[in-house]
Amino acid sequence: MTREQYKVIADRIFKSQNQRVAVEAVVFEGLSSYEAEKRFGVPKGTLSRNVRKYKNEVDYITTVSLA
């Protein structure tokens, strides 16, 4: 997954720019969800859920593209 592909998916599933940037930091830069929540001002517990949501979306897209 490239950052450009990430941005297309993230724009569709996340409302907040902070959430998009924080999930990107977890996925591409290896930050922990906890650290990214603090750094980007995302409410506690939200980022783990958003990372999981993003990964589920990627899995779905991959499954559909292989069908």
MOFENRA-V129692 format. One record per pair of residues at least 12 apart in sequence whose ideal C-beta (glycine too) atoms are under 10 Angstrom apart, sorted by sequence separation. I is the first residue (numbers start at 1). GAP is how many residues later the second one is. If there is no record, write none. Layout:
BEGIN
<<I:GAP> <I:GAP>>
END
This chain:
BEGIN
<<24:12> <33:12> <35:12> <36:12> <7:13> <10:13> <22:13> <23:13> <33:13> <34:13> <37:13> <6:14> <9:14> <10:14> <22:14> <25:14> <26:14> <33:14> <34:14> <36:14> <21:15> <22:15> <25:15> <32:15> <33:15> <36:15> <22:16> <24:16> <31:16> <32:16> <33:16> <6:17> <7:17> <10:17> <19:17> <22:17> <23:17> <33:17> <6:18> <18:18> <19:18> <21:18> <22:18> <33:18> <18:19> <21:19> <22:19> <23:19> <33:19> <20:20> <22:20> <3:21> <6:21> <18:21> <19:21> <21:21> <26:21> <6:22> <18:22> <19:22> <25:22> <26:22> <17:23> <18:23> <19:23> <23:23> <3:24> <16:24> <18:24> <19:24> <22:24> <23:24> <26:24> <27:24> <3:25> <16:25> <18:25> <22:25> <26:25> <1:26> <2:26> <16:26> <1:27> <16:27> <19:27> <23:27> <27:27> <18:28> <19:28> <22:28> <23:28> <26:28> <27:28> <18:29> <22:29> <23:29> <16:30> <19:30> <20:30> <23:30> <24:30> <19:31> <23:31> <27:31> <19:32> <23:32> <16:34> <19:34> <20:34> <19:35> <14:36> <13:37> <14:39> <10:40> <13:40> <14:40> <13:41> <13:43> <9:44> <10:44> <13:44> <9:45> <12:45> <10:47> <6:48> <9:48> <9:49> <6:52> <9:52> <1:53> <5:53> <8:53> <1:54> <5:56> <1:57> <1:60> <1:61>>
END
